[in-house]
Amino acid sequence: MVSVDQESGYMRGDDVMVFRGGNGVWIVIMVALLAGACIIFAGFLLWLNQDDDIPSSSLQDGRGRLPIVIAGSTTVQPVSEILASVYMRSHQNHQIIVEGGGSGAGIRRAGTGEIEIGATSRSVKDEEFLLYPDLRVHQIGGSGIVVIASLDYPGSMITFEDLLLLYNDQDDHISNMGNIRNIRVVVQRKDHSGTEEVFAEWLFPGSKDVDSALYAHDTSASGPVIQMAMDGNAGVLRVVKEHIGAIGFVDFGYAEHDPGVKILRIVDKGSQEAVPRDLSLVRKAILNEFRSGEMRDETLRYVPGLTRPLAYVTEQNPDDEVMAFIDFARSSDARRYFNEIGYFSMNEIDELVM
């Protein structure tokens, strides 16, 4: 139904309004306009809620301040999470976001300025410095991996070649292999682990894990060898403690004060001597590996391939807020949090060097 308003010249209907002007007739479709407006408004609301598509480093913390984002090594991630939590409790105007991604990703994202802090559990490669010449490295700690065995293990040492047999993907008969002849259980990590990555790289250069060993069927003097994978350092330690003839690897700090396992001295590839020379010197020997050049005590060595630096990297020198957090991570106040994860703090390393 359409009617005409004689005074205004408008033609009115239920869904349309037509009005006449000197230059012609304009038709405005009210329903279409309203529908279009609704669609635009809904789209705007949807856009506002797309936080998942916005990089974490671009989200403000409610005070107009951008958060500090730490990303990279999954080895460094757990200690970064603890440090960030503790730091934010005493600095309530700061927000710190911790992510994983691997050492390479952390170096790349920091080098390109995408994030404030990259985390790495290996040395920065020469080619990475060429790509990101403004990269700055801030070592915050270190880690040493030890081989542990159940208390019934004969002797106090194991060789590189013994470990190759236990963690390769072949079906080996080890019943005549000295100290490992009675091994019954071989334990590795189930989760993605920087600890396992370092251990695997030492045994099998280029490898990131020893998962293939899970499908091997070794035989010892005690019968079939069971291959097991456990979550975390704690899971590996527990299985080795609870099983006769068990062996595994963990970060040193997890086994240092546990009387339920043996830490073994290791004869490295190409060597004839087990290190460290005395089991009471494991801690000092690992810390000694973080010394450089002439500072290193050559009579107190550990396996270089089983130690690694833990570091933060930044693009150029960081601003005061970021540097304050890095200084905290390197301070004596952070020492206990590194030890909780089984690592050495930079404070401990500096003490030895001094």
N, C-alpha and C positions, 0 to 999 in steps of 0.2 A: 504494500500500500504506500503510495507516494502522494504527498500533498504539497501545495505551494503556499508559502507565506507571501502575501501580496505586498507587504511593506518592505521586506528585505530582499525579496526575489529568490530566496532559498527554496529548493525542493527537498523535502524531508521524506525519508523512508525508514523502515525498520533496521536495515543493515547499511544503508548508504545515505550520504548527504551530498546533494548536488547544489552548487551555487553558480550563479551566472555573473559574469563580469563583462566589461566592455570588450575584452579581447577573446572571449570565447567562454566555454563551459568547463569548469574544473571539477573533476570527480575525485573525491577523497574516500578511499575504501577504509572505513574505520576499523573493521574487524582485522583486515590485513595489517594495518598499522599497529594495532594492539598486539597481534600475534608476533609481529616482527620485533616489537619492543621487548616482549617477554623472552623471545629466543636470545636476543642480545644480552639481556640482563642475566639469564641463566648461564650463558656462555661466560660472562664476566665472573659470576660466582664460581663456576667450575675452574676457571683460570686461577682464581685466588687460592683454590684448594690444591693446586698441583705442586705441593711441597716436594714430592718425591722426584720431580723433574728438575728441581733447583739444586745446584751444587751446594753441599753442606757449608762450604767456605763462603757462600754469599748470603747465608741466612743470618739475620741480626738477632741478638739475644734479648730483645725487648727494651734495651737501654740505648739502642742505636749503635752498639758496639759489635763488631764482627767477632765470632768465636775464633779461637786458635785451633786449627785442625792439624792433628798428627796422624800420619798414615804411612804404611809400609810394612816392614818386617813383622811376621806373625810371632817371631821369637821375642821381639821387643814389646809387642802389643800388650801382653799381660802386665808387665811392669809399668808401661805407660798408663794403663788404665788405673792402676793403684796410685801412681804419682799424681795423675790428673785429679782423681777423687780427693786425695789429701790436700792438694794445692787449692782446689776450689773451695774447700771448707774454710780455709783461712783467707781466701781472696774471693769473697762472694760477688764481686763485680766482674769476675772473669768466667768465661765459659770455654771449656776445652773439650773438643770432640776427638775421640780416638778411633781410628779405622785400621784395617789390615791391608792386604793387597800384595805383600811381598816386598823385599828390599829394593828390587829394580823399579817397581812402581813408585815406592816412596822417594827414591832418588830422582826419578823423572818428574814427579809432580812437584817436588820442592824446587828442582832445577828450573822448571818452567814458571815458577811463581804461582802455581795453582793452589798450593797449600803453604802454610807457614813453616811446618816442620815435617821432614821426611825421616823415617826410621829405617835403619839398616843393621843387619847382623853379619855383615861382611864388609871388607874394605871396598871403597869406591874404586871402580876400574878406571884405567887410564882413558879409555874411550868415553867414559861418562864425564870425566873432567873436561875432555875436549868438547863434548856436546854442551856442557853447562860450566863454562869457565869461572862463573861467579859463585860456584858452590862452596860452602863453608862446612867443614866437618867438626862436630863437637862430640868427642867420645864421652859416653856416660857410664860405661861399665864394660864388663867382659864375661864370657862364659867358657867353662871347660867341661867337656863330656868325659865321663868315666865309665868303664866296664865294671859291672857288679855281678857277683855270683852268690849262690846260697852258701851257707856256712860249711857245708860238707865238701866244697870244692877243694881238691888237693893242691897245696902250694899257694903261691901268691901272685902268679904271673900268667899271662896269656900272650900269644904271638899274633901278629897281623895275619899270618897264614891260617892260624886256627879260626880266627873270626871270619875270614873269607869262606872257609868250609861251612861254618854255621849259618851264614847269612846269604849264601849264593842260592841260585835257583836249581841246583843240581841235586840228584839223589846220591849222597855220599855215605860211605861206610867209615865211621870215625872211631871204631872200636879199638884201633891200635894207635890212636893219635894222642898219646901222652896225657896231659892234664884234662883234655876234653873228652876222653874216651867214655866217661860215664855220664855225659850230659844227657838230660832227659827232656828239658824244656828250654826253648829259645824264645825270648820275648822281644818284641819290637813295639812301635807306636801304632795305634789305630787311627788317630786323628792326624790331620795335616800338621806337620811338626818341623820347625826349624832345627830342633835337636837331631831328629832323624835325617834331615837333609844334609847336615854337616857330617854325621856319621857315615851316611851313604856315599857322599862325595869323597871321603877319606878312603873307604874301602873300594869303591867302584867309581873312579873319576867320571864326571858327567851325569851321574845318577842323582835323583832327588829323594829316593826312598829305597827301602829294601823289601817292598811288598811282595816281590816275586818269590822270596824265601818261604812265604806262607804256603806255597804249593809244592815245596820240596819234601821228599820223604827220606830223611837221613836215618841211619841206623847206628846206634852206639852199643857199647858193651852191655848196657842196661835195657836194650830193646829199641823200638821205634822212638824217634825224637819228635816231640810235639812242638809245633810252631804256633805261637800265640801273639795276638795284637791287643794292646791295652790302651786305654785313654790316659794320656798325660804321664808325666814323670812319676806321679804318685801311684798310678795303676801298674806301671812296670815294676816299681820298687816292691809293691805289695805281692805281686806274683812271685818274684824272685825270692822273697822272704818266706813265702808259704809253701814252696815246692822244693823237694829234694832234686839236686842236679840241675838247677835253673841258672840261666845267665841272661843278662840284658844290658842296656845302656841308659844312663840318665845324666842330667846336669849335676855336677859335683855337689852342689849345695843340698840336694835331696838325700844324698847318701852319707854326707860327711859325719853326721852325728847319730847314725842309725846302726846299732850293734847287731842288727839282724841280718846284715849282708856284708860281704867282703868287697872292698874296692881292690881291683887287680892292677898290678904293674903291667905295663905293655911293652912288648918288643916291637918297635915300629918296622915298617917295610925297609929292608936293606940294612937293618941294624942288628947287632949282636947283643945289645945291652937293654935290659928292661928299665923303663923310667916310670916314676922317679926312682932314684937309687934306694930310697927307703919309703915305706908306706906312710910314715909320719910326716913326710915332706910333700904330700900330694898338693895341699893348698898352696904352699910356697912355690912349688914347681909350676903350677898352672899360672899363678900370678906373675912369675918370672917370665913367662912367654909374652907377656904384654909389655915388657921392657924393650927398648929399642937399642940396637947397635951395641956399643961398648958397655951400656948399662946392664946388659943381660949376663947373668951368672951361668957360664957354660958348664959348670959342675952340677947345676940344679935345673935340669931340663925336663920337659914333658913332651907329649906328642904334638907338634905344631898343628897338624891337621885336625886335631880335636879341640882346639881353642879358637875363639873368634871374638872380635871386638863388637861391642854394642854401641851404636852412635846415632845421634840426631844430625841431620843435614839441613841447611837453610840456603836460600838464595841470598848471597852477600851477607853482610852482618845484619842480624835480625834487629827489629825495633826493641825498645826497652821492655815492653810487656812480654814478648816472646823470650828475650834473653833472660828475664827474671825467672821464668819457668825452667829454662835450660840450666841456669845456675843452681836452682833448687834440686834438679835431677842429679847434678854433679856433687852436691853437698853431703856433709856427714849426716844431715837429717834424712837423706834418702837411703842411706845404707841398709837399714832394716828391711825396706821394701824390696830391694834387690835380693837380699838374702832369703826373703820369703819365697821368691820364685826359684831360688837355687843359683842365682847369678852373683857376680862380684860387682860392687859399686866402684865408680871412679875414685871415690874417696879411699877405698881399700888399695886400689892399684897405685894411687899417688903415694900412699903411706909406704908401700914397698919400695917404690922408686926413690923416695927421699931417704 
